Amino acid sequence: MTRVVVAGTAFGRIYLDAVAGDPEFTLAGILSRGGDGSRAVAARYGVPVFTSVDEVPGDVDAACVVVRSGALGGPGTELALSFLARGIPVLQEHPVHADEIAVCLRAARASGTAYAVHTLYPGLRPVRRFLAAAEVLRNRQRIEFIDAACNSQVAYPLLDVLGRAAGGLRPWEFGEAHGAPGQPFRTLHALLGGVPVTLRVQNQVHPDDADNHSFLLHRIAVGCEGGVLTLADTHGPVLWNPRLHAPRDATGRLVMSGPGTERLAVPSTVVLGEEPPGTYHEVFADLWPDAVATALRELRRAVADPAGRMRAGQWALGVSRTWSDLTARLGLPELVRPGEPEPIPLAELLTVEDVA
């Protein structure tokens, strides 16, 4: 049984649910400033509250640091270093600057333990399916292009996913970002892992409600000679569109049926996997905690795998550096203050009929 302490109770609640809901882990306590909210959360899980790393018991096997890093003006990296100095493996929530990652990797190496940056989204089951399918494409054909869109708040994990889909981060290069007044998205062309990439980023943030008001989280299409693989949304589904290609007859006309057109007998769109996209309640209660539990298992394995830790550390550094390059191109987000979005009644969409 792996005993885990979680630092932070805002987004840290996802980590708390992950640890408390998985039989492989035991929640050993919560590290916080000791406010009423954190104490109420700790009471709900039946665990103690620690207000400093020194108070954490020595039998803790891992620490999740879900507190803003220096990249966002918080003390998360300082907490991570304090845990690492005690030889406790650390899983730190993104984003983290490359310089901070390098310091933490050195601290982990000095203590003979593991450190990892957690970008969450690559560990989601639909994204794992997408990446596994992308690997099938790479093993068969060259990736010709990637088209991706995201909100700037989740650009860091997008780059992690794109690098995995492309088969690597290097070489990377970002062009100039372009936008127009009234356009919510900025567009730029890039290379990632040597693959041509088109990025559209909603570079907007509500200063008082940064977690909301994204038009989307992630949408990715990976194209090769045989077709296009699409992650329709961060939470699925994964779609495969085989490439349309029909032979021509002696007159130059397309042959649309009969012998020689067997490749046209496949569905124009295939949904990969049997798990349908869930509700947002299910995303928060199941999909995200499952990704955290997956990352904790990887961290546990990394403790006994120095070579694997080194590879993972270099990857984390690369993701952070590509993010720094991208954000420098995008510039500061536009501050927006929209109201609460009005939902579209699903029933109205489901009853739409063809118009002749």
KEVEXBA-871413 format. One line per field, with one value per residue (C-alpha): residue number from 1; x, z, y. Coordinates in Angstrom, 2 decimals. Layout:
N
nr <- [NUM  ...]
xx <- [X  ...]
zz <- [Z  ...]
yy <- [Y  ...]
This chain:
356
nr <- [1  2  3  4  5  6  7  8  9  10  11  12  13  14  15  16  17  18  19  20  21  22  23  24  25  26  27  28  29  30  31  32  33  34  35  36  37  38  39  40  41  42  43  44  45  46  47  48  49  50  51  52  53  54  55  56  57  58  59  60  61  62  63  64  65  66  67  68  69  70  71  72  73  74  75  76  77  78  79  80  81  82  83  84  85  86  87  88  89  90  91  92  93  94  95  96  97  98  99  100  101  102  103  104  105  106  107  108  109  110  111  112  113  114  115  116  117  118  119  120  121  122  123  124  125  126  127  128  129  130  131  132  133  134  135  136  137  138  139  140  141  142  143  144  145  146  147  148  149  150  151  152  153  154  155  156  157  158  159  160  161  162  163  164  165  166  167  168  169  170  171  172  173  174  175  176  177  178  179  180  181  182  183  184  185  186  187  188  189  190  191  192  193  194  195  196  197  198  199  200  201  202  203  204  205  206  207  208  209  210  211  212  213  214  215  216  217  218  219  220  221  222  223  224  225  226  227  228  229  230  231  232  233  234  235  236  237  238  239  240  241  242  243  244  245  246  247  248  249  250  251  252  253  254  255  256  257  258  259  260  261  262  263  264  265  266  267  268  269  270  271  272  273  274  275  276  277  278  279  280  281  282  283  284  285  286  287  288  289  290  291  292  293  294  295  296  297  298  299  300  301  302  303  304  305  306  307  308  309  310  311  312  313  314  315  316  317  318  319  320  321  322  323  324  325  326  327  328  329  330  331  332  333  334  335  336  337  338  339  340  341  342  343  344  345  346  347  348  349  350  351  352  353  354  355  356]
xx <- [0.00  1.41  0.86  0.33  0.07  -1.57  -0.54  -3.36  -7.13  -8.35  -7.54  -5.97  -9.45  -9.01  -5.84  -7.57  -10.34  -7.77  -5.86  -8.88  -10.70  -7.91  -7.17  -3.46  -3.10  -3.80  -4.35  -1.95  -2.93  -3.29  -0.65  -2.15  -2.01  -4.51  -7.51  -11.08  -11.71  -8.74  -9.61  -13.17  -11.80  -9.45  -12.34  -14.37  -11.56  -10.76  -7.09  -4.86  -3.82  -0.11  0.94  4.60  6.56  8.42  5.18  4.61  5.38  8.45  6.44  4.84  5.68  4.76  3.68  1.39  2.12  -0.99  -0.01  0.97  4.61  6.88  5.59  2.33  3.80  3.21  5.32  4.70  8.29  9.59  7.28  8.44  12.08  11.32  9.73  12.57  15.14  13.47  13.67  9.91  8.95  7.02  4.33  3.98  1.05  1.90  2.87  6.45  9.29  12.20  14.63  12.46  12.19  15.97  16.45  13.90  15.47  18.86  17.31  15.59  18.81  20.70  18.12  17.83  14.12  11.73  10.25  7.70  5.63  2.03  0.22  -2.93  -4.43  -2.05  -3.20  -6.91  -8.27  -9.51  -6.16  -4.29  -6.40  -5.67  -1.92  -1.94  -3.69  -1.21  1.61  -0.03  -0.03  3.64  4.64  2.95  3.38  4.89  2.84  2.21  0.54  -1.05  -3.88  -4.66  -6.70  -6.80  -7.30  -4.09  -4.75  -4.16  -1.48  1.20  -0.41  -1.40  2.29  2.89  0.16  1.33  4.92  3.79  1.55  4.40  6.83  9.04  9.38  12.61  13.11  10.56  9.98  7.13  6.24  4.61  1.14  -1.57  -4.97  -7.46  -9.65  -12.72  -11.17  -10.92  -8.20  -4.63  -3.12  0.45  2.39  5.01  7.19  7.06  9.13  9.76  6.03  4.22  1.70  -1.05  -2.07  -5.12  -5.06  -7.83  -5.47  -8.08  -8.62  -11.19  -9.04  -11.49  -12.53  -9.59  -10.89  -13.98  -14.81  -12.78  -14.53  -12.75  -9.92  -8.13  -8.99  -6.34  -6.17  -3.17  -2.94  -1.00  -1.23  -3.94  -6.28  -6.88  -7.01  -8.95  -9.33  -12.66  -12.41  -10.08  -12.54  -13.19  -14.27  -11.38  -12.30  -10.64  -11.37  -9.79  -8.66  -11.05  -9.37  -11.15  -9.56  -10.31  -11.53  -10.21  -12.21  -10.77  -13.99  -13.90  -14.92  -17.28  -18.35  -17.55  -14.25  -11.19  -13.11  -12.83  -11.18  -14.44  -16.35  -15.13  -17.04  -16.08  -15.78  -15.06  -15.30  -12.40  -13.01  -16.21  -16.25  -18.59  -17.78  -19.15  -20.83  -18.72  -19.76  -18.17  -15.09  -14.47  -15.38  -13.75  -11.75  -9.47  -8.84  -8.02  -5.34  -3.85  -3.77  -2.04  0.62  1.15  1.77  4.32  6.00  6.14  7.80  10.23  11.70  13.38  14.23  16.95  17.28  13.52  13.57  16.24  14.24  11.06  12.94  14.35  10.88  9.43  12.15  11.36  7.63  8.29  10.71  8.32  5.60  7.88  8.61  4.92  3.76  6.45  4.95  1.37  2.01  -0.12  -3.69  -6.47  -8.51  -12.19  -15.14  -18.05  -21.07  -22.09  -22.55  -26.09  -26.35  -27.88  -30.70  -29.48  -33.03  -33.27  -30.11  -31.19  -34.52  -33.06  -34.29  -32.82  -34.01  -34.79]
zz <- [0.00  -1.05  1.48  -0.19  1.12  -1.03  -0.85  -1.92  -1.72  -4.72  -7.81  -5.25  -4.68  -7.88  -6.41  -3.10  -4.88  -6.90  -3.82  -1.62  -4.36  -5.40  -3.28  -4.17  -2.28  1.20  1.86  4.69  5.09  3.56  3.52  3.59  5.36  7.84  6.88  7.64  4.10  4.11  7.56  6.39  3.40  5.66  8.02  5.09  4.19  7.83  7.59  9.43  8.23  8.13  7.86  6.98  5.21  8.46  10.06  7.42  8.83  7.59  6.37  3.53  0.16  -2.19  -2.21  -4.71  -4.91  -6.34  -5.44  -7.96  -8.97  -9.47  -13.06  -11.60  -8.63  -6.04  -3.60  -5.21  -6.29  -2.84  -1.33  -3.89  -3.00  0.71  0.10  -2.16  0.46  2.74  0.06  -0.64  -4.32  -5.74  -8.40  -9.16  -11.03  -14.16  -15.31  -14.05  -15.56  -16.97  -14.50  -11.61  -13.12  -13.46  -9.80  -8.69  -10.85  -9.28  -5.82  -6.61  -7.94  -4.83  -2.61  -4.79  -5.36  -8.15  -9.34  -12.11  -13.55  -14.05  -17.06  -16.36  -19.85  -21.50  -18.83  -19.60  -21.06  -24.34  -24.81  -24.10  -26.80  -29.20  -28.53  -28.95  -32.31  -33.32  -32.60  -35.00  -37.69  -37.06  -37.31  -40.71  -42.29  -41.81  -39.94  -42.52  -40.36  -37.02  -36.57  -32.97  -30.98  -27.28  -24.68  -23.48  -19.93  -21.16  -23.79  -21.60  -21.58  -25.24  -26.14  -24.07  -26.02  -29.40  -28.75  -27.92  -30.98  -33.23  -31.71  -30.14  -29.34  -31.20  -33.43  -32.58  -33.93  -33.57  -36.12  -35.48  -33.94  -35.92  -34.87  -35.64  -33.51  -32.38  -33.13  -29.97  -31.44  -32.41  -35.11  -35.71  -37.67  -35.98  -36.19  -33.39  -33.64  -37.22  -38.01  -39.49  -36.95  -37.16  -33.75  -32.84  -29.30  -27.52  -25.81  -23.47  -19.73  -17.27  -14.54  -11.79  -13.20  -15.06  -14.92  -16.97  -20.29  -22.60  -25.87  -25.79  -23.97  -26.66  -30.18  -32.25  -35.74  -36.87  -40.60  -42.56  -46.05  -45.00  -43.23  -40.29  -36.60  -34.47  -30.77  -30.99  -27.43  -24.48  -23.11  -26.40  -28.63  -30.87  -34.57  -37.59  -41.08  -43.78  -46.71  -49.63  -52.75  -55.79  -58.98  -62.43  -65.47  -69.01  -69.54  -66.43  -64.44  -60.81  -60.28  -57.28  -57.08  -58.28  -58.62  -57.59  -55.17  -52.09  -50.13  -50.44  -48.56  -45.14  -42.98  -43.69  -39.93  -37.24  -33.49  -31.78  -28.44  -26.74  -23.90  -24.78  -23.62  -20.13  -18.45  -16.84  -13.48  -14.60  -15.90  -12.49  -10.46  -12.58  -15.63  -14.03  -10.80  -12.91  -14.73  -11.40  -10.14  -13.38  -12.83  -9.23  -10.38  -12.88  -10.11  -7.90  -10.67  -11.38  -7.86  -8.83  -12.40  -12.54  -16.33  -16.75  -14.40  -16.53  -19.75  -18.13  -16.70  -20.09  -21.59  -18.86  -19.53  -23.24  -22.68  -20.41  -22.88  -25.81  -23.66  -22.86  -26.56  -27.44  -24.76  -25.84  -29.35  -28.11  -25.70  -22.69  -22.78  -23.53  -20.40  -20.94  -18.57  -20.20  -18.20  -17.41  -20.73  -21.71  -22.35  -25.55  -24.74  -25.94  -26.74  -29.42  -31.12  -30.93  -32.62  -35.54  -38.82  -42.30  -44.29  -47.91]
yy <- [0.00  3.38  6.16  9.53  13.08  15.76  19.42  21.72  21.38  23.41  21.34  19.04  17.62  15.60  14.11  13.44  11.56  9.62  8.48  7.84  5.94  3.57  0.47  0.68  3.97  5.31  9.00  9.84  13.48  16.90  19.63  23.12  26.43  25.06  27.19  26.22  25.01  22.65  21.34  20.65  18.72  16.75  15.93  14.64  12.23  11.43  12.43  14.90  18.35  19.21  22.83  22.18  19.47  18.80  17.63  14.95  11.46  9.65  6.65  8.62  7.06  9.92  13.55  15.23  18.95  20.60  24.15  26.81  26.63  29.59  29.74  31.04  32.86  30.15  28.09  24.69  24.10  25.06  22.44  19.87  20.54  20.15  16.75  15.66  16.67  14.14  11.45  11.51  11.09  14.04  14.38  18.10  19.61  21.63  24.21  24.27  26.32  24.35  25.91  24.72  21.25  21.05  21.99  19.39  16.69  17.38  17.24  13.96  12.47  13.57  11.87  8.78  9.33  10.28  13.57  14.04  16.88  15.87  17.33  15.26  15.14  12.61  10.14  10.44  7.21  8.82  10.57  7.34  5.66  8.53  8.30  4.50  4.91  7.63  5.18  2.69  5.41  6.29  2.64  2.38  5.79  9.22  11.80  14.53  17.16  17.95  20.43  21.40  23.88  24.68  27.36  29.01  27.75  24.18  24.80  23.20  19.73  20.13  20.27  17.14  15.33  16.66  15.63  12.11  11.96  13.15  10.67  13.35  17.03  17.77  19.57  22.22  25.70  28.19  30.84  34.19  34.19  35.95  37.20  39.92  42.18  40.31  36.91  34.75  32.50  33.26  31.04  30.03  27.43  25.29  22.23  19.68  16.55  17.64  17.42  20.47  21.75  24.35  25.69  27.75  29.07  30.92  33.32  34.78  34.54  35.82  37.43  36.42  33.04  31.54  27.96  28.80  30.50  28.25  27.48  24.13  22.39  20.34  19.27  17.46  15.95  13.89  13.22  10.63  9.19  6.76  9.17  11.46  10.51  12.99  13.56  15.37  16.64  16.17  13.63  11.85  10.40  9.33  9.26  7.67  9.00  6.82  8.88  9.17  7.87  6.40  5.03  6.43  4.61  4.92  8.12  9.77  9.51  8.41  4.79  4.86  1.20  -2.28  -4.13  -2.15  0.08  -2.16  0.64  2.61  -0.10  1.11  3.61  7.22  7.78  5.19  5.82  4.03  2.36  1.32  3.85  6.73  10.26  10.81  13.72  16.40  14.95  11.68  13.51  15.07  11.98  9.26  10.28  12.86  10.89  7.83  9.84  10.94  7.33  6.30  9.00  7.88  4.32  5.61  7.63  4.55  2.53  5.37  5.16  1.89  2.94  5.64  5.39  5.80  8.78  10.43  9.93  11.22  14.20  15.15  14.90  17.14  19.71  19.62  20.12  23.09  24.69  24.31  25.88  28.83  29.29  29.11  31.53  34.00  33.91  34.23  37.10  37.92  36.62  39.05  39.75  39.01  39.14  37.30  36.26  32.71  30.88  29.95  26.19  24.84  22.38  18.99  17.91  20.59  19.33  15.69  16.44  18.38  16.92  17.07  20.06  19.23]
